[in-house]
Amino acid sequence: MLAVVTAVHADGTADVDTGRGAVLGVRYLRGWNPAPDDRVMVATNPAGNWLIVGALAAGPDPV
């Protein structure tokens, strides 16, 4: 699923906005530092855990 990063936290999590709504405190992979407005791919499992898999593009869409 695609999402947009809305906030980044010092504990290794970020908040994202998905087509299903906002998801708070999503973990992201080490070695990558997301920033607000990054377009990302997120994954979820049947237990309801979320993970930001990686960035697709940085910053807002061009006008």
Backbone atoms as SQL, in Angstrom:
CREATE TABLE atoms (id INTEGER PRIMARY KEY, chain TEXT, resi INTEGER, resn TEXT, atom TEXT, x REAL, y REAL, z REAL);
INSERT INTO atoms VALUES
  (1, 'A', 1, 'MET', 'N', 0.837, -1.164, 0.000),
  (2, 'A', 1, 'MET', 'CA', 0.000, 0.000, 0.000),
  (3, 'A', 1, 'MET', 'C', 0.891, 1.239, 0.000),
  (4, 'A', 2, 'LEU', 'N', 0.444, 2.277, -0.657),
  (5, 'A', 2, 'LEU', 'CA', 1.182, 3.532, -0.687),
  (6, 'A', 2, 'LEU', 'C', 0.720, 4.442, 0.436),
  (7, 'A', 3, 'ALA', 'N', 1.638, 5.265, 0.932),
  (8, 'A', 3, 'ALA', 'CA', 1.328, 6.181, 2.024),
  (9, 'A', 3, 'ALA', 'C', 2.226, 7.413, 1.920),
  (10, 'A', 4, 'VAL', 'N', 1.878, 8.438, 2.686),
  (11, 'A', 4, 'VAL', 'CA', 2.676, 9.657, 2.788),
  (12, 'A', 4, 'VAL', 'C', 3.077, 9.819, 4.245),
  (13, 'A', 5, 'VAL', 'N', 4.359, 10.073, 4.492),
  (14, 'A', 5, 'VAL', 'CA', 4.847, 10.297, 5.855),
  (15, 'A', 5, 'VAL', 'C', 4.343, 11.660, 6.326),
  (16, 'A', 6, 'THR', 'N', 3.730, 11.677, 7.510),
  (17, 'A', 6, 'THR', 'CA', 3.232, 12.941, 8.059),
  (18, 'A', 6, 'THR', 'C', 4.070, 13.443, 9.227),
  (19, 'A', 7, 'ALA', 'N', 4.769, 12.541, 9.919),
  (20, 'A', 7, 'ALA', 'CA', 5.643, 12.925, 11.039),
  (21, 'A', 7, 'ALA', 'C', 6.653, 11.810, 11.266),
  (22, 'A', 8, 'VAL', 'N', 7.833, 12.192, 11.766),
  (23, 'A', 8, 'VAL', 'CA', 8.893, 11.229, 12.073),
  (24, 'A', 8, 'VAL', 'C', 9.263, 11.396, 13.543),
  (25, 'A', 9, 'HIS', 'N', 9.436, 10.273, 14.244),
  (26, 'A', 9, 'HIS', 'CA', 9.727, 10.297, 15.676),
  (27, 'A', 9, 'HIS', 'C', 11.123, 9.732, 15.952),
  (28, 'A', 10, 'ALA', 'N', 11.728, 10.148, 17.054),
  (29, 'A', 10, 'ALA', 'CA', 13.085, 9.745, 17.416),
  (30, 'A', 10, 'ALA', 'C', 13.186, 8.265, 17.797),
  (31, 'A', 11, 'ASP', 'N', 12.067, 7.593, 18.022),
  (32, 'A', 11, 'ASP', 'CA', 12.096, 6.191, 18.450),
  (33, 'A', 11, 'ASP', 'C', 12.099, 5.198, 17.292),
  (34, 'A', 12, 'GLY', 'N', 12.328, 5.681, 16.059),
  (35, 'A', 12, 'GLY', 'CA', 12.370, 4.771, 14.908),
  (36, 'A', 12, 'GLY', 'C', 11.006, 4.496, 14.301),
  (37, 'A', 13, 'THR', 'N', 10.049, 5.367, 14.587),
  (38, 'A', 13, 'THR', 'CA', 8.728, 5.232, 14.003),
  (39, 'A', 13, 'THR', 'C', 8.342, 6.507, 13.265),
  (40, 'A', 14, 'ALA', 'N', 7.334, 6.386, 12.438),
  (41, 'A', 14, 'ALA', 'CA', 6.795, 7.531, 11.720),
  (42, 'A', 14, 'ALA', 'C', 5.289, 7.381, 11.623),
  (43, 'A', 15, 'ASP', 'N', 4.605, 8.495, 11.483),
  (44, 'A', 15, 'ASP', 'CA', 3.174, 8.486, 11.235),
  (45, 'A', 15, 'ASP', 'C', 2.979, 8.594, 9.729),
  (46, 'A', 16, 'VAL', 'N', 2.002, 7.864, 9.202),
  (47, 'A', 16, 'VAL', 'CA', 1.742, 7.894, 7.770),
  (48, 'A', 16, 'VAL', 'C', 0.253, 8.074, 7.513),
  (49, 'A', 17, 'ASP', 'N', -0.054, 8.597, 6.346),
  (50, 'A', 17, 'ASP', 'CA', -1.426, 8.731, 5.892),
  (51, 'A', 17, 'ASP', 'C', -1.606, 7.784, 4.713),
  (52, 'A', 18, 'THR', 'N', -2.521, 6.835, 4.849),
  (53, 'A', 18, 'THR', 'CA', -2.771, 5.842, 3.808),
  (54, 'A', 18, 'THR', 'C', -4.155, 6.071, 3.208),
  (55, 'A', 19, 'GLY', 'N', -4.495, 5.295, 2.207),
  (56, 'A', 19, 'GLY', 'CA', -5.828, 5.342, 1.642),
  (57, 'A', 19, 'GLY', 'C', -6.891, 4.911, 2.643),
  (58, 'A', 20, 'ARG', 'N', -6.486, 4.216, 3.690),
  (59, 'A', 20, 'ARG', 'CA', -7.404, 3.779, 4.754),
  (60, 'A', 20, 'ARG', 'C', -7.475, 4.770, 5.897),
  (61, 'A', 21, 'GLY', 'N', -6.636, 5.796, 5.865),
  (62, 'A', 21, 'GLY', 'CA', -6.583, 6.784, 6.937),
  (63, 'A', 21, 'GLY', 'C', -5.206, 6.847, 7.564),
  (64, 'A', 22, 'ALA', 'N', -5.111, 7.590, 8.652),
  (65, 'A', 22, 'ALA', 'CA', -3.828, 7.783, 9.336),
  (66, 'A', 22, 'ALA', 'C', -3.449, 6.543, 10.139),
  (67, 'A', 23, 'VAL', 'N', -2.137, 6.236, 10.134),
  (68, 'A', 23, 'VAL', 'CA', -1.588, 5.153, 10.953),
  (69, 'A', 23, 'VAL', 'C', -0.425, 5.756, 11.734),
  (70, 'A', 24, 'LEU', 'N', -0.473, 5.642, 13.048),
  (71, 'A', 24, 'LEU', 'CA', 0.533, 6.256, 13.914),
  (72, 'A', 24, 'LEU', 'C', 1.562, 5.236, 14.368),
  (73, 'A', 25, 'GLY', 'N', 2.816, 5.674, 14.509),
  (74, 'A', 25, 'GLY', 'CA', 3.864, 4.836, 15.092),
  (75, 'A', 25, 'GLY', 'C', 4.276, 3.645, 14.259),
  (76, 'A', 26, 'VAL', 'N', 4.431, 3.842, 12.959),
  (77, 'A', 26, 'VAL', 'CA', 4.833, 2.754, 12.065),
  (78, 'A', 26, 'VAL', 'C', 6.360, 2.651, 12.048),
  (79, 'A', 27, 'ARG', 'N', 6.896, 1.460, 12.262),
  (80, 'A', 27, 'ARG', 'CA', 8.352, 1.247, 12.220),
  (81, 'A', 27, 'ARG', 'C', 8.870, 1.380, 10.799),
  (82, 'A', 28, 'TYR', 'N', 10.130, 1.819, 10.661),
  (83, 'A', 28, 'TYR', 'CA', 10.777, 1.843, 9.355),
  (84, 'A', 28, 'TYR', 'C', 12.120, 1.144, 9.443),
  (85, 'A', 29, 'LEU', 'N', 12.607, 0.691, 8.306),
  (86, 'A', 29, 'LEU', 'CA', 13.847, -0.081, 8.252),
  (87, 'A', 29, 'LEU', 'C', 15.046, 0.794, 8.587),
  (88, 'A', 30, 'ARG', 'N', 16.024, 0.204, 9.248),
  (89, 'A', 30, 'ARG', 'CA', 17.260, 0.932, 9.594),
  (90, 'A', 30, 'ARG', 'C', 18.005, 1.351, 8.341),
  (91, 'A', 31, 'GLY', 'N', 18.769, 2.422, 8.468),
  (92, 'A', 31, 'GLY', 'CA', 19.586, 2.895, 7.356),
  (93, 'A', 31, 'GLY', 'C', 18.840, 3.825, 6.416),
  (94, 'A', 32, 'TRP', 'N', 17.616, 4.141, 6.755),
  (95, 'A', 32, 'TRP', 'CA', 16.829, 5.045, 5.933),
  (96, 'A', 32, 'TRP', 'C', 16.162, 6.042, 6.862),
  (97, 'A', 33, 'ASN', 'N', 16.225, 7.299, 6.537),
  (98, 'A', 33, 'ASN', 'CA', 15.651, 8.344, 7.374),
  (99, 'A', 33, 'ASN', 'C', 14.499, 9.017, 6.648),
  (100, 'A', 34, 'PRO', 'N', 13.269, 8.634, 6.940),
  (101, 'A', 34, 'PRO', 'CA', 12.134, 9.260, 6.272),
  (102, 'A', 34, 'PRO', 'C', 11.968, 10.705, 6.702),
  (103, 'A', 35, 'ALA', 'N', 11.286, 11.461, 5.888),
  (104, 'A', 35, 'ALA', 'CA', 10.981, 12.859, 6.180),
  (105, 'A', 35, 'ALA', 'C', 9.514, 13.105, 5.845),
  (106, 'A', 36, 'PRO', 'N', 8.898, 14.075, 6.509),
  (107, 'A', 36, 'PRO', 'CA', 7.517, 14.396, 6.167),
  (108, 'A', 36, 'PRO', 'C', 7.368, 14.658, 4.669),
  (109, 'A', 37, 'ASP', 'N', 6.272, 14.217, 4.109),
  (110, 'A', 37, 'ASP', 'CA', 5.909, 14.326, 2.694),
  (111, 'A', 37, 'ASP', 'C', 6.558, 13.273, 1.807),
  (112, 'A', 38, 'ASP', 'N', 7.433, 12.407, 2.346),
  (113, 'A', 38, 'ASP', 'CA', 7.965, 11.302, 1.541),
  (114, 'A', 38, 'ASP', 'C', 6.830, 10.358, 1.172),
  (115, 'A', 39, 'ARG', 'N', 6.846, 9.886, -0.070),
  (116, 'A', 39, 'ARG', 'CA', 5.907, 8.850, -0.511),
  (117, 'A', 39, 'ARG', 'C', 6.573, 7.516, -0.231),
  (118, 'A', 40, 'VAL', 'N', 5.877, 6.629, 0.468),
  (119, 'A', 40, 'VAL', 'CA', 6.469, 5.367, 0.901),
  (120, 'A', 40, 'VAL', 'C', 5.538, 4.198, 0.605),
  (121, 'A', 41, 'MET', 'N', 6.113, 3.002, 0.649),
  (122, 'A', 41, 'MET', 'CA', 5.329, 1.779, 0.570),
  (123, 'A', 41, 'MET', 'C', 5.266, 1.204, 1.980),
  (124, 'A', 42, 'VAL', 'N', 4.073, 0.843, 2.415),
  (125, 'A', 42, 'VAL', 'CA', 3.892, 0.238, 3.730),
  (126, 'A', 42, 'VAL', 'C', 3.325, -1.158, 3.572),
  (127, 'A', 43, 'ALA', 'N', 3.654, -2.008, 4.522),
  (128, 'A', 43, 'ALA', 'CA', 3.142, -3.377, 4.535),
  (129, 'A', 43, 'ALA', 'C', 2.500, -3.627, 5.897),
  (130, 'A', 44, 'THR', 'N', 1.522, -4.512, 5.904),
  (131, 'A', 44, 'THR', 'CA', 0.865, -4.901, 7.145),
  (132, 'A', 44, 'THR', 'C', 0.681, -6.416, 7.140),
  (133, 'A', 45, 'ASN', 'N', 0.540, -6.979, 8.331),
  (134, 'A', 45, 'ASN', 'CA', 0.309, -8.424, 8.418),
  (135, 'A', 45, 'ASN', 'C', -1.040, -8.679, 9.089),
  (136, 'A', 46, 'PRO', 'N', -1.500, -9.918, 9.114),
  (137, 'A', 46, 'PRO', 'CA', -2.810, -10.207, 9.710),
  (138, 'A', 46, 'PRO', 'C', -2.929, -9.806, 11.184),
  (139, 'A', 47, 'ALA', 'N', -1.811, -9.711, 11.892),
  (140, 'A', 47, 'ALA', 'CA', -1.846, -9.306, 13.301),
  (141, 'A', 47, 'ALA', 'C', -2.034, -7.803, 13.471),
  (142, 'A', 48, 'GLY', 'N', -1.997, -7.050, 12.357),
  (143, 'A', 48, 'GLY', 'CA', -2.198, -5.605, 12.425),
  (144, 'A', 48, 'GLY', 'C', -0.931, -4.801, 12.577),
  (145, 'A', 49, 'ASN', 'N', 0.243, -5.423, 12.442),
  (146, 'A', 49, 'ASN', 'CA', 1.509, -4.707, 12.531),
  (147, 'A', 49, 'ASN', 'C', 1.819, -4.040, 11.198),
  (148, 'A', 50, 'TRP', 'N', 2.369, -2.829, 11.261),
  (149, 'A', 50, 'TRP', 'CA', 2.702, -2.054, 10.067),
  (150, 'A', 50, 'TRP', 'C', 4.211, -1.850, 9.978),
  (151, 'A', 51, 'LEU', 'N', 4.733, -1.733, 8.752),
  (152, 'A', 51, 'LEU', 'CA', 6.144, -1.470, 8.502),
  (153, 'A', 51, 'LEU', 'C', 6.261, -0.615, 7.249),
  (154, 'A', 52, 'ILE', 'N', 7.078, 0.438, 7.339),
  (155, 'A', 52, 'ILE', 'CA', 7.414, 1.198, 6.139),
  (156, 'A', 52, 'ILE', 'C', 8.532, 0.445, 5.449),
  (157, 'A', 53, 'VAL', 'N', 8.266, -0.018, 4.236),
  (158, 'A', 53, 'VAL', 'CA', 9.220, -0.845, 3.500),
  (159, 'A', 53, 'VAL', 'C', 10.296, 0.013, 2.857),
  (160, 'A', 54, 'GLY', 'N', 9.943, 1.169, 2.336),
  (161, 'A', 54, 'GLY', 'CA', 10.921, 2.041, 1.708),
  (162, 'A', 54, 'GLY', 'C', 10.274, 3.212, 1.022),
  (163, 'A', 55, 'ALA', 'N', 11.122, 4.140, 0.580),
  (164, 'A', 55, 'ALA', 'CA', 10.627, 5.358, -0.067),
  (165, 'A', 55, 'ALA', 'C', 10.424, 5.134, -1.546),
  (166, 'A', 56, 'LEU', 'N', 9.411, 5.785, -2.090),
  (167, 'A', 56, 'LEU', 'CA', 9.167, 5.780, -3.517),
  (168, 'A', 56, 'LEU', 'C', 9.632, 7.094, -4.131),
  (169, 'A', 57, 'ALA', 'N', 9.376, 8.194, -3.434),
  (170, 'A', 57, 'ALA', 'CA', 9.788, 9.511, -3.910),
  (171, 'A', 57, 'ALA', 'C', 9.807, 10.446, -2.712),
  (172, 'A', 58, 'ALA', 'N', 10.642, 11.457, -2.771),
  (173, 'A', 58, 'ALA', 'CA', 10.744, 12.405, -1.674),
  (174, 'A', 58, 'ALA', 'C', 9.992, 13.679, -2.012),
  (175, 'A', 59, 'GLY', 'N', 9.418, 14.270, -0.980),
  (176, 'A', 59, 'GLY', 'CA', 8.794, 15.575, -1.118),
  (177, 'A', 59, 'GLY', 'C', 7.448, 15.564, -1.804),
  (178, 'A', 60, 'PRO', 'N', 6.837, 16.748, -1.905),
  (179, 'A', 60, 'PRO', 'CA', 5.502, 16.856, -2.483),
  (180, 'A', 60, 'PRO', 'C', 5.515, 16.620, -3.985),
  (181, 'A', 61, 'ASP', 'N', 4.328, 16.273, -4.506),
  (182, 'A', 61, 'ASP', 'CA', 4.195, 16.081, -5.953),
  (183, 'A', 61, 'ASP', 'C', 4.439, 17.394, -6.677),
  (184, 'A', 62, 'PRO', 'N', 5.088, 17.332, -7.860),
  (185, 'A', 62, 'PRO', 'CA', 5.273, 18.556, -8.628),
  (186, 'A', 62, 'PRO', 'C', 3.930, 19.098, -9.092),
  (187, 'A', 63, 'VAL', 'N', 3.854, 20.395, -9.217),
  (188, 'A', 63, 'VAL', 'CA', 2.605, 21.035, -9.653),
  (189, 'A', 63, 'VAL', 'C', 2.605, 21.215, -11.138);
